[in-house]
Amino acid sequence: MILALRKLTGLSLWHSRVLARQAPVIVLEGLGDYEARSAVSVLRSAGAEAEWRQEPEAGERTAPSS
C-alpha cells in the first residue's frame, strides 16, 4: 500500500509511510472522475480501503501537497 501511495502522490517512501499510518486521510484532491476512480482502484488493489468522494467532509485531514 505504501508503494501505491508513493506512485499516486509522488511523495517519498518515508512520507508515504507516514501518510499510511495517519489513515483515514484524503490522498488526492482536484482530480477528474476517471483519474479519481483509477486512484481508488490502485489503492484497493494494494489492500487499502479507499473511496471516491465529490467533496471532502468537514474536518478531514488531507495529504500534504508535493
MIVORO-439496 format. One line per 5 residues: number of its first residue (from 1); for each residue y, z, x of N, C-alpha, C, O, CB. Coordinates in nm, 4 decimals. Atoms other than C-alpha are relative to their C-alpha. Last residue first. Glycine has a CB too. Layout:
MIVORO-439496
NUM = Y:Z:X:Y:Z:X:Y:Z:X:Y:Z:X:Y:Z:X  ...
end
This chain:
MIVORO-439496
66 = 0.0223:0.0352:-0.1417:1.7710:-0.3111:0.4124:0.1025:-0.0960:0.0488:0.0990:-0.1362:0.1651:-0.1375:-0.0590:0.0205  -0.0224:0.1426:-0.0249:1.8735:-0.1338:0.0960:-0.0201:-0.0277:0.1479:0.0176:0.0517:0.2340:0.1425:-0.0437:-0.0455  -0.1209:0.0321:-0.0770:1.7190:0.2084:0.0489:0.0125:-0.1500:0.0200:-0.0884:-0.2193:0.0333:-0.0016:0.0714:0.1364  0.0312:0.0229:-0.1409:1.4591:0.2350:-0.2290:0.1298:-0.0306:0.0743:0.2219:-0.0874:0.0155:-0.1032:-0.1165:0.0171  0.0205:0.1392:-0.0408:1.5835:0.3725:-0.5580:-0.0296:-0.0056:0.1492:0.0040:0.0853:0.2253:0.1241:-0.0870:-0.0340
61 = -0.0348:0.0263:-0.1396:1.5545:0.7128:-0.7209:-0.0284:-0.1455:0.0318:-0.1196:-0.2059:-0.0248:-0.0785:0.0934:0.0959  0.1081:0.0446:-0.0870:1.5535:0.7356:-1.0999:0.0498:-0.0278:0.1406:0.1613:-0.0763:0.1596:-0.0657:-0.1243:-0.0570  0.0512:-0.1025:-0.0897:1.8179:0.9498:-1.2720:-0.1121:-0.0444:0.0921:-0.1599:0.0365:0.1716:-0.0466:0.1135:-0.0790  -0.0993:-0.0917:-0.0575:1.8826:0.7201:-1.5679:-0.0687:0.1041:0.0873:-0.1697:0.1624:0.0478:0.0817:0.0693:-0.1116  -0.0344:-0.1111:0.0883:1.6076:0.4643:-1.6223:0.0952:0.0936:0.0723:0.0947:0.1010:0.1952:-0.1269:0.0759:-0.0464
56 = 0.0528:-0.1310:-0.0392:1.6141:0.1474:-1.4160:0.0441:0.1064:-0.1001:0.1519:0.0979:-0.1588:0.0469:0.0375:0.1428  -0.1028:-0.0876:-0.0553:1.6862:-0.1752:-1.6086:-0.0638:0.1313:0.0434:-0.1551:0.1789:-0.0241:0.1130:0.0254:-0.1034  -0.1281:0.0706:0.0034:1.4629:-0.4702:-1.7018:0.1075:0.0810:0.0715:0.1782:0.0277:0.1570:0.0425:-0.0284:-0.1453  -0.0932:-0.0430:0.1042:1.1462:-0.2989:-1.5929:0.1265:-0.0833:0.0085:0.1657:-0.1299:0.1155:0.0331:0.1510:0.0133  -0.1247:0.0749:-0.0022:0.8405:-0.4139:-1.4007:0.0852:0.0469:-0.1159:0.0370:0.0603:-0.2284:-0.0252:-0.1534:-0.0074
51 = -0.0394:0.0645:0.1247:0.5552:-0.1726:-1.3388:0.1343:-0.0677:0.0187:0.2121:-0.0308:0.1066:0.0061:0.1019:-0.1158  -0.1313:0.0638:0.0002:0.3618:-0.0447:-1.0427:0.0267:-0.0602:-0.1362:-0.0648:-0.1022:-0.2069:0.0095:-0.1078:0.1096  -0.0325:0.0122:0.1416:0.0717:0.1934:-0.9863:0.1420:-0.0532:-0.0048:0.2355:0.0148:0.0376:-0.0147:0.1380:-0.0779  -0.1118:-0.0777:0.0535:-0.0236:0.1193:-0.6296:0.0056:-0.0139:-0.1516:-0.0407:-0.1128:-0.2085:0.1335:-0.0453:0.0632  0.0423:-0.1307:0.0494:-0.3656:0.0081:-0.5088:0.1103:0.0859:-0.0572:0.0860:0.2013:-0.0925:-0.0648:0.0736:0.1081
46 = 0.0104:-0.0915:-0.1142:-0.2699:-0.2844:-0.2835:-0.0373:0.1411:-0.0447:-0.0516:0.2305:0.0386:0.1320:0.0032:0.0776  0.1179:0.0426:-0.0768:-0.3469:-0.5315:-0.5648:-0.0200:0.0879:0.1231:-0.1301:0.0948:0.1777:0.0137:-0.1475:0.0424  0.1227:-0.0397:0.0718:-0.1049:-0.3324:-0.7804:-0.1247:-0.0393:0.0772:-0.2215:0.0367:0.0808:-0.0037:-0.0635:-0.1394  0.0155:-0.1456:-0.0095:0.1735:-0.3654:-0.5226:-0.1269:0.0475:-0.0700:-0.1979:0.1334:-0.0176:0.1217:0.0702:-0.0603  0.0311:-0.0340:-0.1397:0.1281:-0.7417:-0.4848:-0.0252:0.1506:0.0139:-0.1210:0.1925:0.0789:0.1159:-0.0442:0.0942
41 = 0.1366:0.0440:-0.0269:0.1140:-0.7917:-0.8631:-0.0440:0.0363:0.1422:-0.1564:0.0819:0.1634:-0.0117:-0.1511:-0.0214  0.0881:-0.0958:0.0683:0.4286:-0.5859:-0.9155:-0.1453:-0.0348:0.0288:-0.2266:0.0542:0.0540:0.0262:0.0006:-0.1533  -0.0041:-0.1231:-0.0792:0.6060:-0.7993:-0.6542:-0.0908:0.1061:-0.0606:-0.1611:0.1767:0.0117:0.1438:0.0529:0.0100  0.0789:0.0244:-0.1211:0.4929:-1.1171:-0.8343:-0.0050:0.1252:0.0876:-0.1100:0.1586:0.1425:0.0586:-0.1183:0.0797  0.1417:-0.0068:0.0396:0.6224:-0.9798:-1.1657:-0.0917:-0.0265:0.1198:-0.1996:0.0321:0.1289:-0.0295:-0.1019:-0.1129
36 = 0.0331:-0.1387:0.0329:0.9599:-0.9104:-1.0082:-0.1473:0.0140:-0.0367:-0.2148:0.1062:0.0090:0.0879:0.0500:-0.1151  0.0077:-0.0757:-0.1247:0.9793:-1.2522:-0.8427:-0.0404:0.1451:-0.0264:-0.1192:0.2028:0.0485:0.1344:-0.0049:0.0738  0.1176:0.0423:-0.0747:0.8983:-1.4312:-1.1698:-0.0190:0.0827:0.1271:-0.1300:0.1273:0.1563:0.0108:-0.1476:0.0352  0.1217:-0.0379:0.0717:1.1493:-1.2342:-1.3771:-0.1255:-0.0328:0.0803:-0.2139:0.0516:0.0947:-0.0053:-0.0703:-0.1352  0.0273:0.0775:0.1203:1.4313:-1.2681:-1.1263:-0.1327:0.0429:-0.0591:-0.2085:0.1172:0.0032:-0.0006:-0.1508:0.0305
31 = 0.0878:0.1157:-0.0133:1.5001:-0.9904:-0.8835:-0.0088:-0.0742:-0.1322:0.0137:-0.0175:-0.2391:-0.1401:0.0427:0.0469  -0.0717:0.1263:0.0021:1.8034:-0.7632:-0.8895:-0.0860:-0.1231:0.0187:-0.0354:-0.2287:0.0566:0.1024:0.0016:0.1033  -0.0897:0.0210:0.1131:1.6279:-0.4467:-0.7821:0.0603:-0.1392:0.0091:0.0672:-0.1986:0.1168:0.1113:0.1080:-0.0038  -0.0862:0.1173:-0.0081:1.3301:-0.3675:-0.5614:0.0859:-0.0099:-0.1252:0.0423:0.0254:-0.2348:-0.0836:-0.1283:0.0185  0.0180:0.0661:-0.1288:1.1320:-0.0513:-0.4850:0.0977:-0.1155:0.0169:0.1600:-0.1285:0.1222:-0.1432:-0.0501:0.0144
26 = -0.0252:0.1413:0.0243:1.2382:0.1828:-0.7628:-0.0037:-0.0684:0.1362:0.0697:-0.0304:0.2275:0.1380:-0.0238:-0.0743  -0.1329:0.0507:-0.0343:1.0778:0.5153:-0.6842:0.0118:-0.1451:-0.0442:-0.0882:-0.2127:-0.0683:0.0271:0.0130:0.1524  -0.0396:0.1323:0.0471:0.7788:0.7207:-0.8021:0.1446:-0.0338:0.0354:0.2343:0.0488:0.0190:-0.0191:-0.0089:-0.1496  0.0314:0.0587:0.1308:0.6895:0.7783:-0.5283:0.0027:0.1061:-0.1094:-0.0395:0.2191:-0.0847:-0.1376:-0.0687:0.0033  -0.1010:-0.0438:0.0952:0.8575:0.9562:-0.2368:-0.0284:-0.0490:-0.1415:0.0497:-0.0219:-0.2328:0.1359:-0.0477:0.0439
21 = 0.0159:-0.1433:0.0245:0.5471:0.9297:-0.0165:0.0994:0.0543:-0.1017:0.0766:0.1609:-0.1590:0.0145:0.0756:0.1291  0.1242:-0.0206:0.0745:0.5443:0.5511:-0.0476:-0.0203:0.1471:-0.0334:-0.0715:0.1795:-0.1406:-0.1194:-0.0525:0.0798  -0.0213:0.0461:0.1368:0.9099:0.5354:0.0601:-0.1239:0.0237:-0.0861:-0.1121:0.0680:-0.2004:0.0370:-0.1486:-0.0009  -0.0851:-0.1004:0.0637:0.8386:0.7439:0.3702:0.0226:-0.0365:-0.1468:0.0151:0.0497:-0.2342:0.1355:0.0126:0.0745  0.0841:-0.1181:0.0208:0.5516:0.5110:0.4622:0.0784:0.1107:-0.0703:0.0268:0.1752:-0.1616:-0.0552:0.0512:0.1345
16 = 0.0909:0.0334:0.1091:0.7727:0.2059:0.4129:-0.0907:0.1180:-0.0323:-0.1181:0.1455:-0.1491:-0.0839:-0.1232:0.0358  -0.0757:-0.0104:0.1246:1.0413:0.3654:0.6287:-0.0869:-0.0325:-0.1220:-0.0703:0.0276:-0.2281:0.1210:-0.0935:0.0042  -0.0326:-0.1413:0.0223:0.7892:0.4200:0.9111:0.0737:0.0168:-0.1325:0.0378:0.1037:-0.2120:0.0857:0.0555:0.1166  0.1232:-0.0674:0.0397:0.6474:0.0671:0.8850:0.0277:0.1464:-0.0331:-0.0245:0.1990:-0.1314:-0.1060:-0.0108:0.1113  0.0912:-0.0294:-0.1104:0.9969:-0.0761:0.8982:-0.1242:0.0694:-0.0551:-0.1259:0.1155:-0.1692:0.0695:0.0885:0.1081
11 = -0.0237:-0.1266:-0.0698:1.1559:-0.2111:0.5816:-0.0984:0.0163:0.1147:-0.2008:-0.0518:0.1194:-0.0113:0.1189:-0.0972  -0.0500:0.0298:-0.1333:1.1372:-0.5794:0.4872:0.0328:0.1259:0.0793:0.0911:0.1185:0.1875:0.1221:-0.0874:-0.0096  -0.1347:-0.0527:-0.0223:1.1108:-0.4785:0.1228:0.0599:-0.0403:0.1337:0.1822:-0.0434:0.1480:-0.0022:0.1488:-0.0095  -0.0935:0.0258:0.1096:0.8154:-0.6804:-0.0048:0.1436:0.0382:0.0332:0.2374:-0.0314:-0.0057:-0.0439:0.0744:-0.1226  -0.0106:0.1438:0.0233:0.6098:-0.7017:0.3158:0.1071:-0.0307:-0.1047:0.1844:-0.1250:-0.0880:-0.1353:-0.0571:-0.0445
6 = -0.0705:0.0575:-0.1150:0.6773:-0.3403:0.4070:0.0236:-0.1492:-0.0192:0.1318:-0.2004:0.0097:-0.0791:0.0243:0.1291  -0.1400:-0.0400:0.0107:0.5796:-0.2213:0.0612:0.0826:-0.0622:0.1114:0.1939:-0.1096:0.0889:0.0128:0.1525:0.0037  -0.0546:0.0784:0.1111:0.2571:-0.4218:0.0857:0.1476:0.0331:-0.0205:0.2288:-0.0569:-0.0422:-0.0795:0.0266:-0.1298  -0.0226:0.1351:-0.0513:0.1895:-0.2710:0.4294:0.0559:-0.0918:-0.1088:0.1374:-0.1794:-0.0799:-0.1305:-0.0583:0.0561  -0.1154:-0.0062:-0.0890:0.2381:0.0778:0.2865:0.0316:-0.1385:0.0562:0.1483:-0.1761:0.0670:-0.0253:0.0998:0.1144
1 = -0.1174:0.0000:0.0818:0.0000:0.0000:0.0000:0.1252:0.0000:0.0873:0.2238:-0.0656:0.0535:-0.0010:0.1194:-0.0937
end
